[in-house]
Amino acid sequence: MEDTLQERIQGIIDNNDVVLFMKGTKHFPQCGFSATLVEVLRRAGSEFQDVNVLEDPGIRHGIKEFSNWPTIPQLYVRGKFVGGCDIVREMYEKGDLDAVLSPKEG
């Protein structure tokens, strides 16, 4: 991956506590997995930045290499990759997602 693309992706992640790389937007998801994660984050009460990978082929392919994760959507919280749809949905169902999304006391 080009350094500039890696820096762009890292900048997006660094500048947002919760960021979802997805197909479409949080107001108009364009795949079922992205729609599921938007709903999970809403139910969890989380504000998040959406990044529509359909608008940027570089990010669409680069995020997979960046995270070493083959699918989209991808959720990052405070700079760390959390997972894709199945992992995040399972965390929500088990009640583990709130701890990940909650701001750390410091």
C-alpha positions in Angstrom: 0.0 0.0 0.0 1.2 3.5 -0.8 2.4 5.5 2.2 0.0 8.4 1.4 -3.0 6.0 1.4 -1.9 4.4 4.7 -1.4 7.9 6.2 -4.9 8.9 5.0 -6.5 5.8 6.6 -4.5 6.3 9.8 -5.5 9.9 9.9 -9.2 9.1 9.7 -8.8 6.5 12.5 -6.7 8.9 14.7 -9.1 11.8 14.3 -12.3 9.9 15.3 -13.0 7.9 18.5 -15.3 5.5 16.6 -15.1 5.1 12.9 -16.9 2.6 10.6 -15.5 1.9 7.2 -18.6 0.8 5.3 -20.5 0.6 2.0 -22.7 3.6 1.9 -23.3 6.0 4.8 -24.9 5.7 8.2 -28.0 7.4 6.8 -28.0 5.2 3.7 -26.1 1.9 4.1 -25.6 0.1 0.8 -25.1 -3.5 2.0 -26.7 -5.6 4.6 -23.6 -6.0 6.7 -23.0 -2.3 6.8 -26.7 -1.7 7.7 -26.4 -4.3 10.5 -23.4 -2.5 12.0 -25.0 0.9 11.8 -28.0 -0.5 13.7 -25.8 -2.2 16.3 -23.9 1.1 16.9 -27.2 3.1 17.2 -28.6 0.6 19.7 -25.4 0.8 21.7 -25.8 4.6 21.7 -22.5 5.3 20.0 -21.8 8.3 17.9 -19.5 7.3 15.0 -17.9 8.6 11.9 -18.8 6.8 8.7 -16.4 6.4 5.8 -18.1 5.3 2.5 -15.6 3.1 0.8 -17.8 3.1 -2.3 -16.8 6.7 -2.9 -13.0 6.0 -2.8 -11.6 2.8 -4.4 -8.2 3.5 -2.8 -9.7 3.3 0.7 -12.0 0.4 -0.3 -9.1 -1.8 -1.1 -6.5 -0.2 1.2 -8.5 -0.6 4.4 -8.4 -4.4 3.9 -4.7 -4.4 3.6 -4.4 -1.9 6.5 -6.3 -4.1 8.9 -5.3 -7.4 7.3 -9.1 -8.1 7.3 -10.7 -9.2 4.1 -14.2 -7.7 4.4 -16.1 -4.5 4.8 -17.5 -3.1 7.1 -14.7 -2.6 9.6 -15.1 -0.9 13.0 -12.3 1.0 14.8 -12.6 2.4 18.3 -9.9 4.7 19.7 -7.4 3.6 17.1 -7.9 -0.1 17.4 -9.5 -2.4 14.9 -12.5 -4.1 16.6 -13.8 -6.3 13.8 -16.3 -6.8 11.1 -20.0 -7.4 11.2 -20.2 -10.8 12.8 -17.6 -10.0 15.5 -19.2 -6.7 16.4 -22.7 -8.0 16.4 -21.7 -10.9 18.6 -20.0 -8.6 21.0 -23.2 -6.5 21.2 -25.3 -9.6 21.8 -23.0 -10.8 24.6 -22.9 -7.3 26.2 -19.2 -6.8 25.5 -19.4 -4.0 23.1 -20.4 -1.3 25.7 -17.0 -1.8 27.4 -15.2 -1.3 24.1 -17.2 1.8 23.2 -17.2 3.4 26.6 -14.6 6.2 27.1 -11.7 5.0 29.2 -11.6 6.7 32.7 -8.3 8.2 33.1 
